[in-house]
Amino acid sequence: MNINNQPISSLPDDNLLQLCNLQMPEHQQTELSDLLESNRENTLSPADRLRLDKLLGTYGQGMVRKAEALKEAVQRGLISPLT
């Protein structure tokens, strides 16, 4: 099952909890950090700019998905509310 494409409310508890712990893969985190540094230094090529935009989009989508999973897990009583 691809948990990234399923509606949050339809996921079984174990898959929902996996999403609650979602993190960008290490190689993408490293690449994103490197591109952000180049961006701060104004040394991005056009291709690097496109790649940075894509990675930022992926990161943002992942964070939204994780937030939705956390909300659902709290509603199901699987985890305590974050304070």
C-alpha positions in Angstrom: 0.0 0.0 0.0 1.3 3.4 -0.9 0.4 5.4 2.2 1.3 8.7 0.5 -1.6 8.5 -1.9 -4.3 7.2 0.4 -6.8 9.4 2.2 -5.6 9.9 5.7 -8.9 8.8 7.2 -8.8 5.4 5.4 -5.3 4.4 6.6 -5.0 1.6 9.2 -3.5 2.7 12.5 0.0 1.3 11.8 0.3 3.2 8.5 -1.1 6.3 10.0 1.6 6.2 12.7 4.2 5.8 10.0 3.1 9.0 8.4 3.2 10.7 11.8 7.0 10.0 11.8 7.5 11.0 8.1 10.8 12.6 7.3 12.4 13.5 4.0 15.0 11.0 3.0 18.6 11.8 4.1 19.9 12.3 0.5 17.1 14.8 -0.2 17.7 16.6 3.0 21.3 17.0 2.1 20.6 18.1 -1.4 18.0 20.6 -0.1 20.4 22.0 2.4 23.1 22.4 -0.2 20.7 24.1 -2.6 19.5 26.5 0.1 23.0 27.4 0.9 23.7 28.2 -2.8 20.5 30.2 -2.9 21.7 32.3 0.1 24.9 32.9 -1.8 23.1 33.7 -5.0 25.0 31.0 -6.9 22.1 28.8 -8.1 22.0 27.9 -11.7 18.6 27.8 -13.5 18.6 24.0 -13.2 19.5 24.2 -9.5 16.6 26.7 -9.0 14.2 24.3 -10.6 15.5 21.4 -8.4 15.2 23.6 -5.3 11.7 24.5 -6.1 10.8 20.8 -6.6 12.4 19.8 -3.3 10.7 22.6 -1.4 7.4 21.5 -2.9 8.0 17.9 -1.9 9.0 19.1 1.6 5.9 21.2 1.9 3.6 18.4 0.8 5.2 16.0 3.2 4.7 18.4 6.1 1.0 18.9 5.3 0.6 15.1 5.0 2.4 14.6 8.3 0.2 17.3 10.0 -3.0 15.6 8.7 -1.7 12.3 10.0 -1.0 13.7 13.4 -4.4 15.2 13.6 -6.1 11.9 12.7 -3.9 10.0 15.1 -4.9 12.3 18.0 -8.6 11.9 17.0 -8.3 8.1 17.0 -6.6 8.3 20.4 -3.3 6.7 19.1 -1.2 9.6 20.3 -1.6 12.4 22.8 -2.2 15.9 21.5 1.0 17.9 20.9 1.3 20.8 23.3 
